[in-house]
Amino acid sequence: MAALTQRSTHELDGLLDDVRSAPADAGEVQLIVARPGVGEREALDTADLDTAIGLVGDNWFVRGSSSTTDGTAHPEAQLTIMNARAADAVAGGRANWALAGDQIYADLDISHENLPAGTRLRVGTAVVEVSVKPHTGCAKFTQRFGLDAMRWVNSPDGKQLRLRGVNCRVVEPGRVTLGDPITKL
């Protein structure tokens, strides 16, 4: 990983126009990341998406969730997609994107307006559905990218644009490869 430079809110706001100019209907998968263990990241060229366990090789299913009553994995947060332009803004370069903790980084407008809950996306040969569960920054995100980045992604504009990313669930299994299209269905 490259050295992290935490950007100010002013610097991040200056990058909003670039984030807003991401394609609305068809984009490209620019990074695929598995999280095999806590704090671990593995960049992949290809990954399988499964309706039961999400991204094969990721720890989502076994890690579970504090937001479910029984501690099992939250079905509405099976897979997270982050706008690659937003990832670049907070991470200061592709080498640090994976630190955000998402599995798919795509050049695509993931805003609420463009992808309301229930929208389906073809990601490679798989299909995922945008969930209603919001994806917000956590303490690890703040530690890595700074308080200004956390405030930026959780600002009113940040929430509308889903700068922190969007939760999805896999509805049709398939394979995703770097450079694959990601398209709104």
N, C-alpha and C positions, 0 to 999 in steps of 0.2 A: 504494500500500500504506500502511496505517496504521502508526504507530510501534509497534514490537514491545516488549512488556513480558514479560520472561522470568519465568515463574511458578516458585515453589519446589515441591519435592516435596510438602510439606504442602498447599499450595494445590491442586496437581493431584490428590492423593489425595482431597481434599474434593469433587472433581467426578466421582469414579468411579461413584457411585450413578446419576448422570444418564447416563453412558455405558452402564452396565449396563441401563438402562431403555429402550434403543432397541428398536424392534419386531423380533421374531424372524423372521417369515415374509414380511412385505410392508412395505417402506419407500418412501422417496422419494429420487430423485436431486436433490441440492441444489446441486451445482456440477460443471461439466464443464471440464476444463483440458487444453489441448494444450501441449506443450513443443516449439515448433518449432526451437529451438536451445538450446545450453548456457546455462543461467541464464535463459532466456526462458519466460514464461508467458502464455497467451492464454485467457481465460475465454470459453467458447462457450455459445450458447443451444442449439445442436444439433450433434451429431457423428455421423459414421458409424464403426461398428466393423467391421473387416475381419479375416478369419481369417489373412491373410498378414502384414499390417502393423500390426495393432492399431487404435488410434484414428487415423483419417486426419488428417494434419496434425501428428502427434506425431513426435518424433525417435527413438522406441524402436528401430525397425528399422534405421535408418542409423547410430545411435550405437553399437550393438553392446554387448558385455558383457565385462567382465574375468573373469566366472565361467564362460565357455565356453572350451574348448580352442583354438578357432580365432578367438575374438574376435567372433563373430557374435552377434546379439541372442539372448538367452536365451528360448526358447519358453514357459517356465513363468512369465515375468515380463513378458508382453506388455502387460498392463493392470493397474493397481493401483487398488484401491478402499479408501478410508479412511472410517471411521465419522465422520460429520460432527460428532458430539458430542465425539469425541476430538480432532478437528482444531480445534474451537472452544476446547477446553481448553488445548491447547499454543500455538495461534496467537493467542489473545486476541481473537478476532472473525473473522467471515467474510471481511473484507477481506484477511486474511493467510493464509487456508487454503491458497491455491495455492502458497505458499512451501514447503509440505511436500513437493511434488513428485509428488503422485499425480494421476491423470487423472479419477477419479470420486469424489465425496464424497457419501455417502448416509446417510440416517437409517435404519440397519439394524444389527442385532447381527451382527458379522462374527467373533465368537469361534470358537475351534476347536470348542467344544461344539456351537454352532449351525450352523456351516458347515465340516464336516470336508472335507479334500482330496477332490476329486471331485464335490462339490456343484455343481449347476448353478443359475445365477441368470438370470432374464429381466431384462434391463436395457433398457427401451424395447422395441424389436422384436428386439434381439439376444439371444443366449444366450452366457454366459461360464461357464467352469468354474474353480472354486477349485483352485489348484495346491498341491503339497506344499512348494514352495520358500518358505522364510520371507522376510518383508519386514521388514528391520530398519533402524533409523535410521543415517544416515551422518554424516560430518564436516560436511556442509552443513546437515543437520538440527540438529546440535548448535550450530553457529555461529549459526543463525537463532533457535532456540528455547531454547537453553541446555543445560548438562550435566544439570540436574535433569530436564528434559523427556526427554532421551535415556535417562537411567536409568529414568525412569517407564515409557516405552514398552517398554524391554527388561527390566523387572523380571519376576518370575514371573507376577504378575497381568497385567502389560502384554502379555507374550507370549501368555498364554492368551486374553486378550480381543482380541489383535491390534490393540493401540492404534496401532501404526505403520501398519497397513493390511494388506491381503491381496493377494497376487499371483494373477492369473487369466490365462487364455488365452481368446480368442474362439473359440467352436465353431460359432456360427451368426451370420453377418453381419447387421447391421441398423442402425437409427438410434436414438439416444438424445437426448432433449430434456429440458431443465430441468423438474423437476416430474413427470417420468415415474415410474411405479412401478418398484421393483426388488423382485422376488419370488423366493422360493426355489421351485425346481421339484422 
